Every structure is written in C-alpha cells, then in structure tokens.
C-alpha cells in the first residue's frame, strides 16, 4: 500500500505523530506528495516519498 495512516506510519518510521503533524503544519512535507487528506478527514503519509525527503532527494 502506498499510503499509511499517520498512526501506522509513526509506528513503522519511529517519527512521532506530533513530529509528523508539525511537518505537515509547517509545510515541510508537501500535500499530495508526502501526505494526503482523505474525504473522511483522515491523514495519510506516503512512506516512499518521505524516505526520499529524509535522504535529501525530494523537496
């Protein structure tokens, strides 16, 4: 699966949900690339894109 809930992504990545939300709020991670908001309001992260960001290969 390409997109994971914030909770699941936090468990897998070791990045706290608070830190994830801070990255979203500050615009560090791009909407529709690193994260999306589903029609029901839930937030999801794309682990592959975040990994590229961590490696300095993605804006």
C-alpha distance matrix in Angstrom:
0.0 3.8 5.7 7.3 10.7 13.6 14.7 11.7 11.6 15.3 15.4 13.3 15.1 18.4 18.9 20.5 19.5 22.9 22.3 19.0 20.9 23.8 21.8 20.6 24.2 25.9 23.8 22.9 19.2 19.1 17.9 15.5 14.7 14.0 13.6 13.9 15.8 14.8 17.9 18.4 18.8 15.9 14.6 11.2 10.8 9.0 9.6 10.4 12.9 14.3 14.9 16.8 18.7 19.7 21.0 23.0 21.4 20.0 21.9
3.8 0.0 3.8 6.8 10.4 12.8 14.7 12.2 11.0 14.7 15.7 13.5 14.3 17.8 17.7 19.5 18.4 21.4 20.5 17.0 18.9 21.5 19.1 17.9 21.5 23.0 20.6 19.7 16.0 15.6 14.6 12.1 11.1 10.6 10.6 11.3 13.8 13.6 16.9 18.0 17.8 15.1 13.2 9.5 8.3 5.9 7.2 7.7 9.5 11.4 12.4 13.8 15.6 17.0 18.4 19.9 18.2 16.5 18.3
5.7 3.8 0.0 3.8 6.9 9.3 11.6 9.8 8.7 12.4 13.8 12.5 13.2 16.3 15.7 16.9 15.3 18.3 17.8 14.2 15.6 18.6 16.6 15.1 18.6 20.4 18.4 17.8 14.2 14.0 12.5 10.7 10.3 9.2 8.0 8.4 10.6 10.5 14.1 14.8 14.3 11.4 9.4 5.7 5.4 4.8 7.1 9.0 10.0 10.9 12.9 14.7 15.6 16.9 19.0 20.3 19.1 17.0 18.1
7.3 6.8 3.8 0.0 3.8 6.4 8.0 6.0 5.7 9.2 10.4 9.7 10.9 13.6 13.2 14.1 12.4 15.8 15.7 12.4 14.0 17.2 15.9 14.7 18.0 20.1 18.8 18.1 14.8 15.4 14.1 13.1 12.8 10.7 9.1 9.9 11.2 11.3 14.8 14.6 13.8 10.3 8.5 5.1 5.3 6.5 7.4 10.6 11.8 11.5 13.3 15.9 16.4 17.0 19.5 21.2 20.6 18.6 19.6
10.7 10.4 6.9 3.8 0.0 3.8 5.3 5.3 6.0 8.4 9.9 10.6 11.8 13.6 12.7 12.5 10.1 13.5 14.2 11.0 11.9 15.5 15.0 13.5 16.3 19.0 18.2 17.9 15.0 15.9 14.2 14.0 14.4 12.0 9.5 9.7 9.9 10.1 13.5 12.4 11.2 7.5 6.1 4.4 6.3 9.0 10.2 13.7 14.3 13.3 15.6 18.3 18.1 18.5 21.5 23.0 22.8 20.6 21.0
13.6 12.8 9.3 6.4 3.8 0.0 3.8 5.6 5.1 5.9 8.6 9.9 10.1 11.2 9.7 9.0 6.4 9.7 10.5 7.5 8.5 12.0 11.9 11.0 13.6 16.2 15.9 15.5 13.1 14.7 13.7 14.4 14.4 11.4 9.2 10.3 10.7 12.0 15.3 14.2 12.1 8.5 6.2 5.6 6.3 9.7 10.3 14.0 14.1 12.2 14.7 17.5 16.6 16.7 20.0 21.3 21.8 19.6 19.7
14.7 14.7 11.6 8.0 5.3 3.8 0.0 3.8 5.5 5.1 6.3 8.8 10.0 10.3 9.8 8.6 6.6 10.3 11.7 9.7 10.9 14.2 14.7 14.2 16.5 19.1 19.3 18.6 16.5 18.4 17.5 18.1 18.0 14.9 12.9 13.9 13.9 14.6 17.7 15.9 14.2 10.5 9.3 8.9 9.6 12.5 12.4 16.2 16.9 14.8 16.6 19.9 19.2 18.7 21.9 23.7 24.4 22.6 22.9
11.7 12.2 9.8 6.0 5.3 5.6 3.8 0.0 3.8 5.4 5.1 6.3 8.5 9.9 10.4 10.5 9.5 13.3 13.9 11.6 13.6 16.7 16.4 16.1 19.0 21.2 20.8 19.8 17.2 19.0 18.2 18.2 17.6 14.6 13.2 14.4 15.1 15.3 18.6 17.2 16.1 12.3 10.9 9.1 9.2 11.1 10.4 14.0 15.5 13.9 15.1 18.5 18.5 17.9 20.8 22.9 23.3 21.8 22.7
11.6 11.0 8.7 5.7 6.0 5.1 5.5 3.8 0.0 3.8 5.4 5.2 5.8 8.0 7.9 9.0 8.5 12.0 11.6 9.1 11.7 14.5 13.5 13.6 16.8 18.5 18.0 16.5 14.0 16.0 15.8 15.9 14.8 11.6 10.8 12.9 14.3 15.4 19.0 18.2 16.6 13.0 10.5 8.2 6.7 8.4 7.2 11.0 12.2 10.1 11.4 14.8 14.7 14.1 17.1 19.1 19.5 18.1 19.1
15.3 14.7 12.4 9.2 8.4 5.9 5.1 5.4 3.8 0.0 3.8 5.5 5.3 5.4 5.1 5.5 5.8 9.3 9.2 7.7 10.5 12.9 12.7 13.5 16.2 17.8 18.0 16.4 14.6 17.3 17.4 18.3 17.2 13.6 12.9 15.2 16.2 17.7 21.2 20.0 17.9 14.4 12.0 10.7 9.4 11.5 10.1 13.7 14.5 11.7 12.9 16.4 15.7 14.4 17.6 19.7 20.8 19.5 20.2
15.4 15.7 13.8 10.4 9.9 8.6 6.3 5.1 5.4 3.8 0.0 3.8 5.8 5.6 7.5 8.0 8.9 12.4 12.5 11.5 14.2 16.5 16.5 17.3 20.0 21.6 21.8 20.1 18.2 20.7 20.8 21.3 20.1 16.7 16.1 18.1 19.0 19.9 23.3 21.8 20.2 16.5 14.7 13.1 12.1 13.7 11.7 15.2 16.8 14.3 14.6 18.4 18.2 16.6 19.4 22.0 23.0 22.1 23.2
13.3 13.5 12.5 9.7 10.6 9.9 8.8 6.3 5.2 5.5 3.8 0.0 3.8 5.8 8.2 10.1 11.3 14.7 13.9 12.5 15.7 17.8 16.9 17.8 20.9 22.1 21.8 19.7 17.6 20.0 20.3 20.4 18.7 15.4 15.5 17.9 19.5 20.4 23.9 23.0 21.6 17.9 15.7 13.2 11.4 11.9 9.2 12.2 14.4 12.2 11.9 15.7 16.2 14.5 16.9 19.7 20.4 19.9 21.5
15.1 14.3 13.2 10.9 11.8 10.1 10.0 8.5 5.8 5.3 5.8 3.8 0.0 3.8 5.4 8.4 10.2 13.0 11.4 10.3 13.9 15.3 14.1 15.7 18.8 19.4 19.2 16.7 15.0 17.8 18.7 19.2 17.2 13.7 14.4 17.3 19.3 20.8 24.5 23.9 22.0 18.5 15.7 13.4 10.8 11.3 8.3 11.1 12.5 9.7 9.3 13.1 13.1 11.1 13.7 16.4 17.5 17.2 18.6
18.4 17.8 16.3 13.6 13.6 11.2 10.3 9.9 8.0 5.4 5.6 5.8 3.8 0.0 3.8 6.2 9.1 11.4 10.1 10.2 13.6 14.7 14.3 16.3 18.9 19.5 20.0 17.6 16.5 19.7 20.7 21.8 19.9 16.2 16.6 19.5 21.1 22.8 26.4 25.3 23.2 19.7 17.1 15.5 13.4 14.5 11.8 14.7 15.8 12.5 12.3 15.9 15.3 12.8 15.6 18.2 19.9 19.6 20.6
18.9 17.7 15.7 13.2 12.7 9.7 9.8 10.4 7.9 5.1 7.5 8.2 5.4 3.8 0.0 3.8 6.6 8.3 6.4 6.7 10.1 11.0 10.6 12.8 15.1 15.7 16.4 14.1 13.4 16.7 17.9 19.4 17.8 14.0 14.3 17.3 18.8 21.0 24.5 23.6 21.0 17.9 15.0 13.8 11.7 13.3 11.4 14.4 14.5 10.9 11.7 14.9 13.5 11.5 14.9 16.7 18.6 17.8 18.2
20.5 19.5 16.9 14.1 12.5 9.0 8.6 10.5 9.0 5.5 8.0 10.1 8.4 6.2 3.8 0.0 3.8 5.3 5.2 6.3 8.6 9.8 10.8 12.6 14.2 15.4 16.7 15.2 14.7 17.9 18.6 20.5 19.4 15.7 15.1 17.6 18.3 20.5 23.7 22.4 19.6 16.6 14.2 14.0 12.8 15.3 14.0 17.3 17.2 13.8 15.1 18.3 16.5 14.8 18.4 19.9 21.8 20.6 20.6
19.5 18.4 15.3 12.4 10.1 6.4 6.6 9.5 8.5 5.8 8.9 11.3 10.2 9.1 6.6 3.8 0.0 3.8 5.4 5.0 6.1 8.5 9.9 10.5 12.1 14.1 15.3 14.6 13.7 16.4 16.4 18.4 18.0 14.4 13.0 14.9 15.1 17.2 20.3 18.8 15.9 13.1 10.9 11.4 11.0 14.2 13.9 17.4 17.0 14.0 16.1 19.0 17.2 16.3 20.0 21.2 22.7 20.9 20.5
22.9 21.4 18.3 15.8 13.5 9.7 10.3 13.3 12.0 9.3 12.4 14.7 13.0 11.4 8.3 5.3 3.8 0.0 3.8 5.4 5.1 6.1 8.7 9.9 10.4 12.1 14.1 13.6 13.7 16.7 17.0 19.6 19.3 15.8 14.5 16.5 16.5 19.1 21.9 20.5 17.2 15.0 12.9 13.9 13.5 16.7 16.6 19.8 18.9 15.6 17.9 20.4 18.0 17.1 20.9 21.6 23.5 21.6 20.6
22.3 20.5 17.8 15.7 14.2 10.5 11.7 13.9 11.6 9.2 12.5 13.9 11.4 10.1 6.4 5.2 5.4 3.8 0.0 3.8 5.5 5.0 6.3 8.7 9.8 10.5 12.2 10.9 11.3 14.7 15.8 18.4 17.5 13.9 13.5 16.2 17.0 20.0 23.0 22.2 18.9 16.6 13.8 14.1 12.7 15.3 14.7 17.6 16.4 12.9 15.0 17.3 14.7 13.6 17.4 17.9 20.0 18.4 17.5
19.0 17.0 14.2 12.4 11.0 7.5 9.7 11.6 9.1 7.7 11.5 12.5 10.3 10.2 6.7 6.3 5.0 5.4 3.8 0.0 3.8 5.4 5.2 6.4 8.7 10.1 10.7 9.6 8.8 11.9 12.5 14.9 14.1 10.5 9.8 12.5 13.6 16.4 19.7 19.2 16.0 13.6 10.4 10.4 9.0 11.8 11.8 14.8 13.5 10.4 13.1 15.3 13.0 12.7 16.5 17.0 18.5 16.4 15.6
20.9 18.9 15.6 14.0 11.9 8.5 10.9 13.6 11.7 10.5 14.2 15.7 13.9 13.6 10.1 8.6 6.1 5.1 5.5 3.8 0.0 3.8 5.4 5.0 6.1 8.5 9.8 10.1 9.6 12.0 12.0 14.8 15.0 11.9 10.3 12.0 12.2 15.3 18.1 17.4 13.9 12.2 9.4 10.8 10.5 13.8 14.7 17.6 16.0 13.3 16.4 18.2 15.7 15.9 19.6 19.7 21.1 18.5 17.1
23.8 21.5 18.6 17.2 15.5 12.0 14.2 16.7 14.5 12.9 16.5 17.8 15.3 14.7 11.0 9.8 8.5 6.1 5.0 5.4 3.8 0.0 3.8 5.4 5.1 6.0 8.4 8.3 9.4 12.2 13.2 16.4 16.2 13.2 12.4 14.6 15.2 18.6 21.2 20.8 17.2 15.8 13.0 14.1 13.2 15.9 16.5 19.0 17.0 14.0 16.9 18.3 15.2 15.3 19.0 18.6 20.4 18.0 16.2
21.8 19.1 16.6 15.9 15.0 11.9 14.7 16.4 13.5 12.7 16.5 16.9 14.1 14.3 10.6 10.8 9.9 8.7 6.3 5.2 5.4 3.8 0.0 3.8 5.6 5.3 6.0 4.9 5.8 9.0 10.6 13.8 12.9 10.0 10.1 12.9 14.3 17.9 20.8 21.0 17.6 16.0 12.6 13.0 11.2 13.4 13.9 16.0 13.6 10.8 13.8 14.8 11.6 12.2 15.7 15.1 16.7 14.3 12.5
20.6 17.9 15.1 14.7 13.5 11.0 14.2 16.1 13.6 13.5 17.3 17.8 15.7 16.3 12.8 12.6 10.5 9.9 8.7 6.4 5.0 5.4 3.8 0.0 3.8 5.6 5.2 6.2 5.5 7.4 7.8 11.1 11.3 8.8 7.8 9.8 10.9 14.6 17.3 17.7 14.2 13.2 9.9 10.8 9.9 12.4 14.0 16.1 13.6 11.6 15.1 16.0 13.2 14.5 17.9 17.2 18.1 15.1 13.1
24.2 21.5 18.6 18.0 16.3 13.6 16.5 19.0 16.8 16.2 20.0 20.9 18.8 18.9 15.1 14.2 12.1 10.4 9.8 8.7 6.1 5.1 5.6 3.8 0.0 3.8 5.5 7.7 8.5 9.9 10.2 13.9 14.5 12.5 11.2 12.5 12.8 16.5 18.6 18.8 15.1 14.7 12.1 13.8 13.5 16.2 17.8 19.9 17.2 15.2 18.6 19.4 16.3 17.4 20.8 19.8 21.0 18.0 15.5
25.9 23.0 20.4 20.1 19.0 16.2 19.1 21.2 18.5 17.8 21.6 22.1 19.4 19.5 15.7 15.4 14.1 12.1 10.5 10.1 8.5 6.0 5.3 5.6 3.8 0.0 3.8 5.5 7.9 9.7 11.2 15.0 14.9 13.0 12.9 14.8 15.7 19.5 21.8 22.3 18.7 18.2 15.2 16.3 15.3 17.3 18.5 20.1 17.1 15.0 18.1 18.4 14.9 16.1 19.2 17.6 19.2 16.3 13.5
23.8 20.6 18.4 18.8 18.2 15.9 19.3 20.8 18.0 18.0 21.8 21.8 19.2 20.0 16.4 16.7 15.3 14.1 12.2 10.7 9.8 8.4 6.0 5.2 5.5 3.8 0.0 3.8 5.3 6.1 8.1 11.7 11.5 10.3 10.5 12.5 14.1 17.8 20.3 21.4 18.0 17.5 14.3 14.9 13.6 15.1 16.7 17.8 14.5 13.0 16.4 16.1 12.8 14.8 17.6 15.8 16.7 13.5 10.6
22.9 19.7 17.8 18.1 17.9 15.5 18.6 19.8 16.5 16.4 20.1 19.7 16.7 17.6 14.1 15.2 14.6 13.6 10.9 9.6 10.1 8.3 4.9 6.2 7.7 5.5 3.8 0.0 3.8 6.5 9.5 12.6 11.2 9.3 10.7 13.6 15.8 19.4 22.3 23.3 20.0 18.9 15.3 15.1 12.9 13.9 14.7 15.6 12.4 10.4 13.4 13.1 9.5 11.2 14.1 12.3 13.7 10.9 8.3
19.2 16.0 14.2 14.8 15.0 13.1 16.5 17.2 14.0 14.6 18.2 17.6 15.0 16.5 13.4 14.7 13.7 13.7 11.3 8.8 9.6 9.4 5.8 5.5 8.5 7.9 5.3 3.8 0.0 3.8 6.6 9.3 7.7 5.5 7.1 10.3 12.9 16.3 19.5 20.6 17.6 16.3 12.6 11.9 9.5 10.2 11.6 12.5 9.3 7.8 11.3 11.2 8.3 10.5 13.4 12.3 12.8 9.6 7.7
19.1 15.6 14.0 15.4 15.9 14.7 18.4 19.0 16.0 17.3 20.7 20.0 17.8 19.7 16.7 17.9 16.4 16.7 14.7 11.9 12.0 12.2 9.0 7.4 9.9 9.7 6.1 6.5 3.8 0.0 3.8 6.3 5.4 5.3 6.6 8.8 11.6 15.0 17.8 19.5 16.9 16.1 12.7 12.0 10.2 10.5 12.8 13.2 9.7 9.7 13.2 12.4 10.2 13.2 15.6 14.1 13.6 10.0 7.8
17.9 14.6 12.5 14.1 14.2 13.7 17.5 18.2 15.8 17.4 20.8 20.3 18.7 20.7 17.9 18.6 16.4 17.0 15.8 12.5 12.0 13.2 10.6 7.8 10.2 11.2 8.1 9.5 6.6 3.8 0.0 3.8 5.4 6.0 5.1 5.7 8.2 11.5 14.1 16.1 13.6 13.2 10.2 10.0 9.4 10.2 13.3 14.2 11.2 11.6 15.2 14.9 13.3 16.1 18.6 17.5 16.8 13.1 11.4
15.5 12.1 10.7 13.1 14.0 14.4 18.1 18.2 15.9 18.3 21.3 20.4 19.2 21.8 19.4 20.5 18.4 19.6 18.4 14.9 14.8 16.4 13.8 11.1 13.9 15.0 11.7 12.6 9.3 6.3 3.8 0.0 3.8 6.1 5.5 5.1 8.3 10.5 13.2 15.7 14.0 13.5 10.8 9.7 9.2 9.0 12.6 12.9 10.3 11.8 15.2 14.7 14.0 17.1 19.1 18.3 16.8 13.3 12.4
14.7 11.1 10.3 12.8 14.4 14.4 18.0 17.6 14.8 17.2 20.1 18.7 17.2 19.9 17.8 19.4 18.0 19.3 17.5 14.1 15.0 16.2 12.9 11.3 14.5 14.9 11.5 11.2 7.7 5.4 5.4 3.8 0.0 3.8 5.7 7.4 11.1 13.4 16.4 18.6 16.8 15.6 12.4 10.5 8.5 7.2 10.2 9.8 6.8 8.7 11.8 11.0 10.5 13.7 15.4 14.8 13.1 9.7 9.4
14.0 10.6 9.2 10.7 12.0 11.4 14.9 14.6 11.6 13.6 16.7 15.4 13.7 16.2 14.0 15.7 14.4 15.8 13.9 10.5 11.9 13.2 10.0 8.8 12.5 13.0 10.3 9.3 5.5 5.3 6.0 6.1 3.8 0.0 3.8 7.2 10.7 13.3 16.8 18.2 16.1 14.2 10.6 8.5 5.7 5.2 7.6 8.4 5.5 5.8 9.4 9.7 8.7 11.2 13.6 13.5 12.7 9.5 9.4
13.6 10.6 8.0 9.1 9.5 9.2 12.9 13.2 10.8 12.9 16.1 15.5 14.4 16.6 14.3 15.1 13.0 14.5 13.5 9.8 10.3 12.4 10.1 7.8 11.2 12.9 10.5 10.7 7.1 6.6 5.1 5.5 5.7 3.8 0.0 3.8 7.0 9.8 13.3 14.5 12.3 10.5 7.0 5.5 4.3 5.9 9.1 10.9 8.9 8.8 12.4 13.3 12.2 14.3 17.1 17.1 16.5 13.3 12.8
13.9 11.3 8.4 9.9 9.7 10.3 13.9 14.4 12.9 15.2 18.1 17.9 17.3 19.5 17.3 17.6 14.9 16.5 16.2 12.5 12.0 14.6 12.9 9.8 12.5 14.8 12.5 13.6 10.3 8.8 5.7 5.1 7.4 7.2 3.8 0.0 3.8 6.3 9.6 11.3 9.4 8.4 5.8 5.4 6.6 8.3 11.9 13.6 11.9 12.4 15.9 16.6 15.8 18.1 20.7 20.6 19.7 16.4 15.7
15.8 13.8 10.6 11.2 9.9 10.7 13.9 15.1 14.3 16.2 19.0 19.5 19.3 21.1 18.8 18.3 15.1 16.5 17.0 13.6 12.2 15.2 14.3 10.9 12.8 15.7 14.1 15.8 12.9 11.6 8.2 8.3 11.1 10.7 7.0 3.8 0.0 3.8 6.6 7.9 5.8 5.7 4.6 6.4 9.1 11.5 14.9 17.0 15.6 15.7 19.2 20.2 19.2 21.2 24.1 24.0 23.4 20.0 19.0
14.8 13.6 10.5 11.3 10.1 12.0 14.6 15.3 15.4 17.7 19.9 20.4 20.8 22.8 21.0 20.5 17.2 19.1 20.0 16.4 15.3 18.6 17.9 14.6 16.5 19.5 17.8 19.4 16.3 15.0 11.5 10.5 13.4 13.3 9.8 6.3 3.8 0.0 3.8 5.3 5.3 5.4 6.3 7.5 10.8 12.9 16.2 18.3 17.5 18.0 21.2 22.4 21.9 23.9 26.6 26.8 25.9 22.6 22.0
17.9 16.9 14.1 14.8 13.5 15.3 17.7 18.6 19.0 21.2 23.3 23.9 24.5 26.4 24.5 23.7 20.3 21.9 23.0 19.7 18.1 21.2 20.8 17.3 18.6 21.8 20.3 22.3 19.5 17.8 14.1 13.2 16.4 16.8 13.3 9.6 6.6 3.8 0.0 3.8 5.4 7.5 9.5 11.3 14.6 16.6 20.0 22.0 21.1 21.7 25.0 26.0 25.4 27.5 30.2 30.3 29.2 25.9 25.1
18.4 18.0 14.8 14.6 12.4 14.2 15.9 17.2 18.2 20.0 21.8 23.0 23.9 25.3 23.6 22.4 18.8 20.5 22.2 19.2 17.4 20.8 21.0 17.7 18.8 22.3 21.4 23.3 20.6 19.5 16.1 15.7 18.6 18.2 14.5 11.3 7.9 5.3 3.8 0.0 3.8 5.8 9.0 11.3 15.1 17.6 20.6 23.1 22.5 22.6 25.8 27.3 26.6 28.3 31.2 31.5 30.9 27.7 26.9
18.8 17.8 14.3 13.8 11.2 12.1 14.2 16.1 16.6 17.9 20.2 21.6 22.0 23.2 21.0 19.6 15.9 17.2 18.9 16.0 13.9 17.2 17.6 14.2 15.1 18.7 18.0 20.0 17.6 16.9 13.6 14.0 16.8 16.1 12.3 9.4 5.8 5.3 5.4 3.8 0.0 3.8 6.5 9.7 13.2 16.2 19.1 21.8 20.8 20.4 23.8 25.3 24.2 25.8 28.9 29.1 28.7 25.5 24.4
15.9 15.1 11.4 10.3 7.5 8.5 10.5 12.3 13.0 14.4 16.5 17.9 18.5 19.7 17.9 16.6 13.1 15.0 16.6 13.6 12.2 15.8 16.0 13.2 14.7 18.2 17.5 18.9 16.3 16.1 13.2 13.5 15.6 14.2 10.5 8.4 5.7 5.4 7.5 5.8 3.8 0.0 3.8 6.7 10.3 13.5 16.1 19.0 18.5 17.9 21.0 22.9 22.0 23.2 26.4 27.0 26.7 23.7 23.1
14.6 13.2 9.4 8.5 6.1 6.2 9.3 10.9 10.5 12.0 14.7 15.7 15.7 17.1 15.0 14.2 10.9 12.9 13.8 10.4 9.4 13.0 12.6 9.9 12.1 15.2 14.3 15.3 12.6 12.7 10.2 10.8 12.4 10.6 7.0 5.8 4.6 6.3 9.5 9.0 6.5 3.8 0.0 3.8 7.0 10.4 12.9 15.9 15.0 14.2 17.5 19.3 18.2 19.5 22.7 23.2 23.0 20.1 19.4
11.2 9.5 5.7 5.1 4.4 5.6 8.9 9.1 8.2 10.7 13.1 13.2 13.4 15.5 13.8 14.0 11.4 13.9 14.1 10.4 10.8 14.1 13.0 10.8 13.8 16.3 14.9 15.1 11.9 12.0 10.0 9.7 10.5 8.5 5.5 5.4 6.4 7.5 11.3 11.3 9.7 6.7 3.8 0.0 3.8 6.9 9.5 12.4 12.0 11.6 14.6 16.5 16.0 17.3 20.2 21.0 20.5 17.8 17.8
10.8 8.3 5.4 5.3 6.3 6.3 9.6 9.2 6.7 9.4 12.1 11.4 10.8 13.4 11.7 12.8 11.0 13.5 12.7 9.0 10.5 13.2 11.2 9.9 13.5 15.3 13.6 12.9 9.5 10.2 9.4 9.2 8.5 5.7 4.3 6.6 9.1 10.8 14.6 15.1 13.2 10.3 7.0 3.8 0.0 3.8 6.1 9.0 8.5 7.8 10.7 12.7 12.3 13.5 16.4 17.3 16.9 14.4 14.8
9.0 5.9 4.8 6.5 9.0 9.7 12.5 11.1 8.4 11.5 13.7 11.9 11.3 14.5 13.3 15.3 14.2 16.7 15.3 11.8 13.8 15.9 13.4 12.4 16.2 17.3 15.1 13.9 10.2 10.5 10.2 9.0 7.2 5.2 5.9 8.3 11.5 12.9 16.6 17.6 16.2 13.5 10.4 6.9 3.8 0.0 3.8 5.6 5.6 6.3 8.7 10.2 10.8 12.4 14.5 15.6 14.6 12.4 13.5
9.6 7.2 7.1 7.4 10.2 10.3 12.4 10.4 7.2 10.1 11.7 9.2 8.3 11.8 11.4 14.0 13.9 16.6 14.7 11.8 14.7 16.5 13.9 14.0 17.8 18.5 16.7 14.7 11.6 12.8 13.3 12.6 10.2 7.6 9.1 11.9 14.9 16.2 20.0 20.6 19.1 16.1 12.9 9.5 6.1 3.8 0.0 3.8 5.5 5.1 6.0 8.6 9.8 10.3 12.2 14.2 13.5 12.3 14.1
10.4 7.7 9.0 10.6 13.7 14.0 16.2 14.0 11.0 13.7 15.2 12.2 11.1 14.7 14.4 17.3 17.4 19.8 17.6 14.8 17.6 19.0 16.0 16.1 19.9 20.1 17.8 15.6 12.5 13.2 14.2 12.9 9.8 8.4 10.9 13.6 17.0 18.3 22.0 23.1 21.8 19.0 15.9 12.4 9.0 5.6 3.8 0.0 3.8 5.5 5.1 6.4 8.8 9.9 10.7 12.6 11.1 10.2 12.8
12.9 9.5 10.0 11.8 14.3 14.1 16.9 15.5 12.2 14.5 16.8 14.4 12.5 15.8 14.5 17.2 17.0 18.9 16.4 13.5 16.0 17.0 13.6 13.6 17.2 17.1 14.5 12.4 9.3 9.7 11.2 10.3 6.8 5.5 8.9 11.9 15.6 17.5 21.1 22.5 20.8 18.5 15.0 12.0 8.5 5.6 5.5 3.8 0.0 3.8 5.4 5.1 6.3 8.7 9.9 10.6 9.1 7.2 9.3
14.3 11.4 10.9 11.5 13.3 12.2 14.8 13.9 10.1 11.7 14.3 12.2 9.7 12.5 10.9 13.8 14.0 15.6 12.9 10.4 13.3 14.0 10.8 11.6 15.2 15.0 13.0 10.4 7.8 9.7 11.6 11.8 8.7 5.8 8.8 12.4 15.7 18.0 21.7 22.6 20.4 17.9 14.2 11.6 7.8 6.3 5.1 5.5 3.8 0.0 3.8 5.4 4.9 6.2 8.6 9.7 9.6 8.0 9.5
14.9 12.4 12.9 13.3 15.6 14.7 16.6 15.1 11.4 12.9 14.6 11.9 9.3 12.3 11.7 15.1 16.1 17.9 15.0 13.1 16.4 16.9 13.8 15.1 18.6 18.1 16.4 13.4 11.3 13.2 15.2 15.2 11.8 9.4 12.4 15.9 19.2 21.2 25.0 25.8 23.8 21.0 17.5 14.6 10.7 8.7 6.0 5.1 5.4 3.8 0.0 3.8 5.3 5.0 6.3 8.7 8.6 8.5 11.1
16.8 13.8 14.7 15.9 18.3 17.5 19.9 18.5 14.8 16.4 18.4 15.7 13.1 15.9 14.9 18.3 19.0 20.4 17.3 15.3 18.2 18.3 14.8 16.0 19.4 18.4 16.1 13.1 11.2 12.4 14.9 14.7 11.0 9.7 13.3 16.6 20.2 22.4 26.0 27.3 25.3 22.9 19.3 16.5 12.7 10.2 8.6 6.4 5.1 5.4 3.8 0.0 3.8 5.4 5.1 6.3 5.0 5.3 8.5
18.7 15.6 15.6 16.4 18.1 16.6 19.2 18.5 14.7 15.7 18.2 16.2 13.1 15.3 13.5 16.5 17.2 18.0 14.7 13.0 15.7 15.2 11.6 13.2 16.3 14.9 12.8 9.5 8.3 10.2 13.3 14.0 10.5 8.7 12.2 15.8 19.2 21.9 25.4 26.6 24.2 22.0 18.2 16.0 12.3 10.8 9.8 8.8 6.3 4.9 5.3 3.8 0.0 3.8 5.4 5.0 5.5 4.4 6.2
19.7 17.0 16.9 17.0 18.5 16.7 18.7 17.9 14.1 14.4 16.6 14.5 11.1 12.8 11.5 14.8 16.3 17.1 13.6 12.7 15.9 15.3 12.2 14.5 17.4 16.1 14.8 11.2 10.5 13.2 16.1 17.1 13.7 11.2 14.3 18.1 21.2 23.9 27.5 28.3 25.8 23.2 19.5 17.3 13.5 12.4 10.3 9.9 8.7 6.2 5.0 5.4 3.8 0.0 3.8 5.4 7.5 7.9 9.6
21.0 18.4 19.0 19.5 21.5 20.0 21.9 20.8 17.1 17.6 19.4 16.9 13.7 15.6 14.9 18.4 20.0 20.9 17.4 16.5 19.6 19.0 15.7 17.9 20.8 19.2 17.6 14.1 13.4 15.6 18.6 19.1 15.4 13.6 17.1 20.7 24.1 26.6 30.2 31.2 28.9 26.4 22.7 20.2 16.4 14.5 12.2 10.7 9.9 8.6 6.3 5.1 5.4 3.8 0.0 3.8 5.5 7.7 10.3
23.0 19.9 20.3 21.2 23.0 21.3 23.7 22.9 19.1 19.7 22.0 19.7 16.4 18.2 16.7 19.9 21.2 21.6 17.9 17.0 19.7 18.6 15.1 17.2 19.8 17.6 15.8 12.3 12.3 14.1 17.5 18.3 14.8 13.5 17.1 20.6 24.0 26.8 30.3 31.5 29.1 27.0 23.2 21.0 17.3 15.6 14.2 12.6 10.6 9.7 8.7 6.3 5.0 5.4 3.8 0.0 3.8 5.8 7.6
21.4 18.2 19.1 20.6 22.8 21.8 24.4 23.3 19.5 20.8 23.0 20.4 17.5 19.9 18.6 21.8 22.7 23.5 20.0 18.5 21.1 20.4 16.7 18.1 21.0 19.2 16.7 13.7 12.8 13.6 16.8 16.8 13.1 12.7 16.5 19.7 23.4 25.9 29.2 30.9 28.7 26.7 23.0 20.5 16.9 14.6 13.5 11.1 9.1 9.6 8.6 5.0 5.5 7.5 5.5 3.8 0.0 3.8 7.0
20.0 16.5 17.0 18.6 20.6 19.6 22.6 21.8 18.1 19.5 22.1 19.9 17.2 19.6 17.8 20.6 20.9 21.6 18.4 16.4 18.5 18.0 14.3 15.1 18.0 16.3 13.5 10.9 9.6 10.0 13.1 13.3 9.7 9.5 13.3 16.4 20.0 22.6 25.9 27.7 25.5 23.7 20.1 17.8 14.4 12.4 12.3 10.2 7.2 8.0 8.5 5.3 4.4 7.9 7.7 5.8 3.8 0.0 3.8
21.9 18.3 18.1 19.6 21.0 19.7 22.9 22.7 19.1 20.2 23.2 21.5 18.6 20.6 18.2 20.6 20.5 20.6 17.5 15.6 17.1 16.2 12.5 13.1 15.5 13.5 10.6 8.3 7.7 7.8 11.4 12.4 9.4 9.4 12.8 15.7 19.0 22.0 25.1 26.9 24.4 23.1 19.4 17.8 14.8 13.5 14.1 12.8 9.3 9.5 11.1 8.5 6.2 9.6 10.3 7.6 7.0 3.8 0.0
